[in-house]
Amino acid sequence: MLKTLLSFDYTAHERFVAPAREKSEVWRLVLGLCLVVAIVWIGGPLIWELLSYGLSEEDYLALANDFTTLVLPQSVLLLLYSFGLVWLAVATVTLTMHKRRPETLLGSPTIAWMQAKFVFVALLLLMLALLVLPPYQSDPPLIRGLEFGHWLALLTPALIALFIQTSAEEVLFRGYMQQQLAARFNSPQVWMLIPSALFGLAHYAPGSYGGNAWLVVIWAGVFGLIAADLTARSGTLGPAIALHFVTNISALLLIAPQGEMSGLALYQYPFSAADEAELRAMLPFDFAIMLVCWLAARLALRR
């Protein structure tokens, strides 16, 4: 088992990359990414236009006013569901620019689903153990977020929204980008590092994280490398989506920092993401948990 954990067996990655090889020119990837950005940029205002017709003026203004802080459940849900635009954009680009079916971004759907189930169960058990077993505790203690009944009522739409968000990010970074780069370049230093670096930079938010903004970028970049590694080992996006999904359940639905993006959390830390000292103290623990989750996912996959 130790030998397996120390290995870098990426033979399954070839099956994952194969559909991208026919049209793997770099210009197609660059233009495709520009089109993805354009579709999302155009689609965002259209969502707000539809909401202006579907909501009362009071509800629309409350949603619009909160969208910069995201402390209301409906604001967080809207943000997460809006990642459906990323799915639409990547699928459109895959069809038009690369002349292949969007489901090829996942690898074999049957195998992806099976692997995702294995990893999801393993990580869920790990997270539950971390929540209920000593020495896990919060000092100072956690504070209550949503009331349990309200949280439970929102749980199903929140889980659907989280699945859309996490799978959309994985399809873009570990699906589209990783596949197209690996089809053109054999080196993992290209097809792992470039999407992971871009994924990290996408999390650069000095307005939210203050002086820790680059530490959060590094955290997200390492997460991207772990997700890329799981994708290369398994030959599908299933494990990476499961890892991302469970991670965001923990960070957005169970315990979140106060303030921005806390609207769906059952509990909250007694500090916000802008509290630089508290966040900096928590990040090493988050790094350790991320590595343990990677190992747990690999054990579940036997890879």
One Martini backbone bead per residue (centre of mass of N, CA, C, O) as a GRO file, in nm:
protein
  303
    1MET     BB    1   0.057   0.063  -0.021
    2LEU     BB    2   0.298   0.257  -0.001
    3LYS     BB    3   0.385   0.224  -0.295
    4THR     BB    4   0.125   0.343  -0.412
    5LEU     BB    5   0.142   0.629  -0.272
    6LEU     BB    6   0.441   0.686  -0.414
    7SER     BB    7   0.320   0.686  -0.682
    8PHE     BB    8   0.299   0.779  -1.060
    9ASP     BB    9   0.017   0.662  -1.202
   10TYR     BB   10  -0.083   0.782  -1.546
   11THR     BB   11  -0.220   0.579  -1.750
   12ALA     BB   12  -0.528   0.676  -1.740
   13HIS     BB   13  -0.487   0.956  -1.879
   14GLU     BB   14  -0.496   0.874  -2.176
   15ARG     BB   15  -0.803   0.824  -2.191
   16PHE     BB   16  -0.880   1.117  -2.113
   17VAL     BB   17  -0.716   1.263  -2.358
   18ALA     BB   18  -0.785   1.137  -2.638
   19PRO     BB   19  -1.032   1.325  -2.741
   20ALA     BB   20  -0.821   1.588  -2.769
   21ARG     BB   21  -0.605   1.525  -3.003
   22GLU     BB   22  -0.722   1.617  -3.279
   23LYS     BB   23  -0.786   1.923  -3.134
   24SER     BB   24  -0.481   2.064  -2.989
   25GLU     BB   25  -0.446   2.344  -3.044
   26VAL     BB   26  -0.358   2.627  -2.881
   27TRP     BB   27  -0.553   2.829  -3.018
   28ARG     BB   28  -0.809   2.682  -2.930
   29LEU     BB   29  -0.774   2.720  -2.627
   30VAL     BB   30  -0.753   3.026  -2.613
   31LEU     BB   31  -1.019   3.085  -2.760
   32GLY     BB   32  -1.197   2.916  -2.575
   33LEU     BB   33  -1.145   3.083  -2.315
   34CYS     BB   34  -1.253   3.347  -2.429
   35LEU     BB   35  -1.542   3.237  -2.475
   36VAL     BB   36  -1.606   3.167  -2.188
   37VAL     BB   37  -1.583   3.453  -2.077
   38ALA     BB   38  -1.796   3.579  -2.264
   39ILE     BB   39  -2.042   3.408  -2.184
   40VAL     BB   40  -2.036   3.483  -1.884
   41TRP     BB   41  -2.044   3.794  -1.920
   42ILE     BB   42  -2.321   3.789  -2.070
   43GLY     BB   43  -2.497   3.604  -1.873
   44GLY     BB   44  -2.513   3.760  -1.609
   45PRO     BB   45  -2.713   3.995  -1.686
   46LEU     BB   46  -2.941   3.800  -1.775
   47ILE     BB   47  -3.009   3.694  -1.497
   48TRP     BB   48  -3.094   3.971  -1.379
   49GLU     BB   49  -3.318   4.020  -1.583
   50LEU     BB   50  -3.492   3.776  -1.501
   51LEU     BB   51  -3.521   3.854  -1.200
   52SER     BB   52  -3.677   4.124  -1.249
   53TYR     BB   53  -3.936   3.951  -1.344
   54GLY     BB   54  -3.956   3.720  -1.100
   55LEU     BB   55  -3.936   3.950  -0.889
   56SER     BB   56  -3.973   4.151  -0.660
   57GLU     BB   57  -3.850   4.452  -0.584
   58GLU     BB   58  -3.762   4.382  -0.295
   59ASP     BB   59  -3.610   4.115  -0.356
   60TYR     BB   60  -3.416   4.227  -0.567
   61LEU     BB   61  -3.275   4.442  -0.390
   62ALA     BB   62  -3.177   4.250  -0.169
   63LEU     BB   63  -3.000   4.081  -0.358
   64ALA     BB   64  -2.825   4.307  -0.481
   65ASN     BB   65  -2.716   4.429  -0.206
   66ASP     BB   66  -2.585   4.133  -0.114
   67PHE     BB   67  -2.377   4.041  -0.348
   68THR     BB   68  -2.107   4.149  -0.201
   69THR     BB   69  -2.145   3.961   0.077
   70LEU     BB   70  -2.314   3.695   0.113
   71VAL     BB   71  -2.535   3.656   0.381
   72LEU     BB   72  -2.753   3.539   0.209
   73PRO     BB   73  -2.881   3.254   0.093
   74GLN     BB   74  -2.979   3.354  -0.191
   75SER     BB   75  -2.705   3.466  -0.283
   76VAL     BB   76  -2.539   3.206  -0.276
   77LEU     BB   77  -2.719   3.043  -0.462
   78LEU     BB   78  -2.690   3.223  -0.710
   79LEU     BB   79  -2.388   3.198  -0.744
   80LEU     BB   80  -2.376   2.887  -0.773
   81TYR     BB   81  -2.581   2.860  -1.013
   82SER     BB   82  -2.414   3.046  -1.216
   83PHE     BB   83  -2.211   2.808  -1.296
   84GLY     BB   84  -2.379   2.708  -1.537
   85LEU     BB   85  -2.234   2.893  -1.742
   86VAL     BB   86  -1.974   2.731  -1.752
   87TRP     BB   87  -2.090   2.477  -1.861
   88LEU     BB   88  -2.208   2.602  -2.119
   89ALA     BB   89  -1.942   2.718  -2.230
   90VAL     BB   90  -1.769   2.459  -2.244
   91ALA     BB   91  -1.963   2.294  -2.418
   92THR     BB   92  -1.964   2.487  -2.661
   93VAL     BB   93  -1.657   2.482  -2.716
   94THR     BB   94  -1.627   2.177  -2.757
   95LEU     BB   95  -1.816   2.161  -3.002
   96THR     BB   96  -1.695   2.400  -3.189
   97MET     BB   97  -1.367   2.387  -3.150
   98HIS     BB   98  -1.340   2.039  -3.107
   99LYS     BB   99  -1.555   1.834  -3.209
  100ARG     BB  100  -1.691   1.736  -2.925
  101ARG     BB  101  -1.819   1.592  -2.662
  102PRO     BB  102  -1.876   1.702  -2.341
  103GLU     BB  103  -1.849   1.419  -2.187
  104THR     BB  104  -1.534   1.394  -2.241
  105LEU     BB  105  -1.451   1.573  -1.988
  106LEU     BB  106  -1.504   1.319  -1.776
  107GLY     BB  107  -1.491   1.073  -1.918
  108SER     BB  108  -1.617   0.801  -1.811
  109PRO     BB  109  -1.922   0.817  -1.668
  110THR     BB  110  -1.934   0.546  -1.518
  111ILE     BB  111  -1.656   0.564  -1.378
  112ALA     BB  112  -1.689   0.842  -1.250
  113TRP     BB  113  -1.927   0.767  -1.066
  114MET     BB  114  -1.790   0.540  -0.908
  115GLN     BB  115  -1.546   0.704  -0.802
  116ALA     BB  116  -1.707   0.927  -0.664
  117LYS     BB  117  -1.842   0.748  -0.452
  118PHE     BB  118  -1.591   0.647  -0.307
  119VAL     BB  119  -1.476   0.929  -0.232
  120PHE     BB  120  -1.718   1.051  -0.090
  121VAL     BB  121  -1.741   0.848   0.142
  122ALA     BB  122  -1.454   0.878   0.253
  123LEU     BB  123  -1.471   1.192   0.307
  124LEU     BB  124  -1.721   1.194   0.485
  125LEU     BB  125  -1.603   1.022   0.711
  126LEU     BB  126  -1.367   1.207   0.771
  127MET     BB  127  -1.530   1.464   0.843
  128LEU     BB  128  -1.690   1.340   1.074
  129ALA     BB  129  -1.445   1.271   1.247
  130LEU     BB  130  -1.340   1.568   1.274
  131LEU     BB  131  -1.609   1.673   1.417
  132VAL     BB  132  -1.637   1.440   1.670
  133LEU     BB  133  -1.338   1.407   1.731
  134PRO     BB  134  -1.079   1.411   1.907
  135PRO     BB  135  -0.926   1.737   1.911
  136TYR     BB  136  -1.171   1.874   1.798
  137GLN     BB  137  -1.187   2.238   1.810
  138SER     BB  138  -1.309   2.562   1.906
  139ASP     BB  139  -1.090   2.855   1.961
  140PRO     BB  140  -1.329   2.987   1.984
  141PRO     BB  141  -1.637   2.924   1.968
  142LEU     BB  142  -1.891   2.863   1.791
  143ILE     BB  143  -2.147   2.997   1.589
  144ARG     BB  144  -2.456   3.054   1.488
  145GLY     BB  145  -2.633   3.042   1.210
  146LEU     BB  146  -2.851   2.875   1.101
  147GLU     BB  147  -3.124   2.737   1.154
  148PHE     BB  148  -3.188   2.412   1.131
  149GLY     BB  149  -3.456   2.422   0.973
  150HIS     BB  150  -3.356   2.615   0.753
  151TRP     BB  151  -3.110   2.450   0.664
  152LEU     BB  152  -3.269   2.194   0.585
  153ALA     BB  153  -3.450   2.333   0.366
  154LEU     BB  154  -3.173   2.420   0.196
  155LEU     BB  155  -3.002   2.164   0.135
  156THR     BB  156  -3.081   2.066  -0.147
  157PRO     BB  157  -3.027   2.329  -0.314
  158ALA     BB  158  -2.733   2.352  -0.208
  159LEU     BB  159  -2.620   2.086  -0.323
  160ILE     BB  160  -2.683   2.145  -0.615
  161ALA     BB  161  -2.519   2.408  -0.631
  162LEU     BB  162  -2.245   2.282  -0.551
  163PHE     BB  163  -2.229   2.085  -0.785
  164ILE     BB  164  -2.226   2.294  -1.008
  165GLN     BB  165  -1.976   2.451  -0.914
  166THR     BB  166  -1.761   2.223  -0.887
  167SER     BB  167  -1.797   2.091  -1.167
  168ALA     BB  168  -1.737   2.343  -1.335
  169GLU     BB  169  -1.445   2.384  -1.239
  170GLU     BB  170  -1.343   2.101  -1.323
  171VAL     BB  171  -1.416   2.116  -1.624
  172LEU     BB  172  -1.233   2.358  -1.684
  173PHE     BB  173  -0.950   2.278  -1.546
  174ARG     BB  174  -0.946   1.942  -1.554
  175GLY     BB  175  -1.073   1.915  -1.825
  176TYR     BB  176  -1.019   2.115  -2.056
  177MET     BB  177  -0.729   2.212  -1.993
  178GLN     BB  178  -0.587   1.943  -1.931
  179GLN     BB  179  -0.655   1.796  -2.189
  180GLN     BB  180  -0.540   1.997  -2.402
  181LEU     BB  181  -0.250   2.007  -2.290
  182ALA     BB  182  -0.193   1.694  -2.289
  183ALA     BB  183  -0.238   1.665  -2.603
  184ARG     BB  184   0.028   1.856  -2.656
  185PHE     BB  185   0.168   1.786  -2.371
  186ASN     BB  186   0.353   1.555  -2.175
  187SER     BB  187   0.404   1.738  -1.940
  188PRO     BB  188   0.301   1.789  -1.614
  189GLN     BB  189   0.415   2.085  -1.591
  190VAL     BB  190   0.182   2.179  -1.776
  191TRP     BB  191  -0.106   2.020  -1.716
  192MET     BB  192  -0.087   2.098  -1.402
  193LEU     BB  193   0.025   2.395  -1.350
  194ILE     BB  194  -0.147   2.587  -1.520
  195PRO     BB  195  -0.436   2.530  -1.409
  196SER     BB  196  -0.355   2.569  -1.108
  197ALA     BB  197  -0.263   2.864  -1.129
  198LEU     BB  198  -0.534   2.973  -1.237
  199PHE     BB  199  -0.703   2.873  -1.002
  200GLY     BB  200  -0.559   3.040  -0.789
  201LEU     BB  201  -0.602   3.326  -0.922
  202ALA     BB  202  -0.921   3.307  -0.904
  203HIS     BB  203  -0.876   3.351  -0.567
  204TYR     BB  204  -0.806   3.647  -0.588
  205ALA     BB  205  -0.898   3.849  -0.277
  206PRO     BB  206  -0.816   4.127  -0.111
  207GLY     BB  207  -1.100   4.226  -0.011
  208SER     BB  208  -1.136   3.953   0.166
  209TYR     BB  209  -0.811   3.868   0.268
  210GLY     BB  210  -0.598   4.064   0.230
  211GLY     BB  211  -0.281   3.963   0.328
  212ASN     BB  212  -0.388   3.651   0.243
  213ALA     BB  213  -0.436   3.627  -0.065
  214TRP     BB  214  -0.177   3.456  -0.153
  215LEU     BB  215  -0.231   3.216   0.033
  216VAL     BB  216  -0.496   3.136  -0.106
  217VAL     BB  217  -0.372   3.087  -0.381
  218ILE     BB  218  -0.189   2.857  -0.288
  219TRP     BB  219  -0.407   2.676  -0.181
  220ALA     BB  220  -0.559   2.649  -0.455
  221GLY     BB  221  -0.317   2.541  -0.617
  222VAL     BB  222  -0.283   2.280  -0.453
  223PHE     BB  223  -0.562   2.175  -0.507
  224GLY     BB  224  -0.522   2.157  -0.813
  225LEU     BB  225  -0.297   1.943  -0.802
  226ILE     BB  226  -0.464   1.724  -0.662
  227ALA     BB  227  -0.689   1.708  -0.875
  228ALA     BB  228  -0.498   1.640  -1.111
  229ASP     BB  229  -0.387   1.379  -0.992
  230LEU     BB  230  -0.657   1.225  -0.968
  231THR     BB  231  -0.723   1.241  -1.269
  232ALA     BB  232  -0.467   1.091  -1.373
  233ARG     BB  233  -0.514   0.824  -1.208
  234SER     BB  234  -0.830   0.769  -1.299
  235GLY     BB  235  -0.943   0.907  -1.586
  236THR     BB  236  -1.130   1.115  -1.426
  237LEU     BB  237  -1.350   1.359  -1.260
  238GLY     BB  238  -1.480   1.227  -1.014
  239PRO     BB  239  -1.276   1.270  -0.773
  240ALA     BB  240  -1.248   1.581  -0.796
  241ILE     BB  241  -1.545   1.648  -0.750
  242ALA     BB  242  -1.573   1.512  -0.475
  243LEU     BB  243  -1.359   1.677  -0.328
  244HIS     BB  244  -1.483   1.958  -0.385
  245PHE     BB  245  -1.762   1.904  -0.264
  246VAL     BB  246  -1.680   1.836   0.029
  247THR     BB  247  -1.517   2.091   0.085
  248ASN     BB  248  -1.766   2.291   0.037
  249ILE     BB  249  -1.951   2.180   0.248
  250SER     BB  250  -1.770   2.251   0.487
  251ALA     BB  251  -1.722   2.571   0.407
  252LEU     BB  252  -2.051   2.650   0.347
  253LEU     BB  253  -2.256   2.454   0.529
  254LEU     BB  254  -2.116   2.421   0.810
  255ILE     BB  255  -1.832   2.607   0.819
  256ALA     BB  256  -1.798   2.963   0.838
  257PRO     BB  257  -1.708   3.255   0.805
  258GLN     BB  258  -1.783   3.549   0.865
  259GLY     BB  259  -1.981   3.685   0.630
  260GLU     BB  260  -1.868   3.616   0.352
  261MET     BB  261  -2.030   3.326   0.247
  262SER     BB  262  -2.242   3.254   0.513
  263GLY     BB  263  -2.555   3.198   0.433
  264LEU     BB  264  -2.541   2.849   0.457
  265ALA     BB  265  -2.445   2.818   0.744
  266LEU     BB  266  -2.468   2.656   1.049
  267TYR     BB  267  -2.181   2.763   1.114
  268GLN     BB  268  -1.945   2.996   1.276
  269TYR     BB  269  -1.686   3.172   1.294
  270PRO     BB  270  -1.546   3.429   1.516
  271PHE     BB  271  -1.467   3.522   1.214
  272SER     BB  272  -1.329   3.661   0.935
  273ALA     BB  273  -1.154   3.664   0.638
  274ALA     BB  274  -1.029   3.957   0.720
  275ASP     BB  275  -0.889   3.811   0.954
  276GLU     BB  276  -0.562   3.762   0.935
  277ALA     BB  277  -0.471   3.603   1.188
  278GLU     BB  278  -0.687   3.379   1.188
  279LEU     BB  279  -0.648   3.276   0.898
  280ARG     BB  280  -0.344   3.211   0.921
  281ALA     BB  281  -0.388   2.997   1.150
  282MET     BB  282  -0.582   2.803   0.968
  283LEU     BB  283  -0.429   2.719   0.703
  284PRO     BB  284  -0.247   2.481   0.799
  285PHE     BB  285  -0.488   2.300   0.866
  286ASP     BB  286  -0.604   2.299   0.577
  287PHE     BB  287  -0.361   2.171   0.442
  288ALA     BB  288  -0.368   1.906   0.602
  289ILE     BB  289  -0.655   1.820   0.522
  290MET     BB  290  -0.603   1.810   0.218
  291LEU     BB  291  -0.390   1.580   0.227
  292VAL     BB  292  -0.571   1.371   0.365
  293CYS     BB  293  -0.786   1.367   0.140
  294TRP     BB  294  -0.599   1.267  -0.081
  295LEU     BB  295  -0.529   0.997   0.055
  296ALA     BB  296  -0.819   0.896   0.086
  297ALA     BB  297  -0.884   0.893  -0.216
  298ARG     BB  298  -0.661   0.693  -0.296
  299LEU     BB  299  -0.758   0.461  -0.121
  300ALA     BB  300  -1.038   0.438  -0.256
  301LEU     BB  301  -0.892   0.383  -0.549
  302ARG     BB  302  -0.614   0.230  -0.536
  303ARG     BB  303  -0.377   0.484  -0.637
   0.00000   0.00000   0.00000
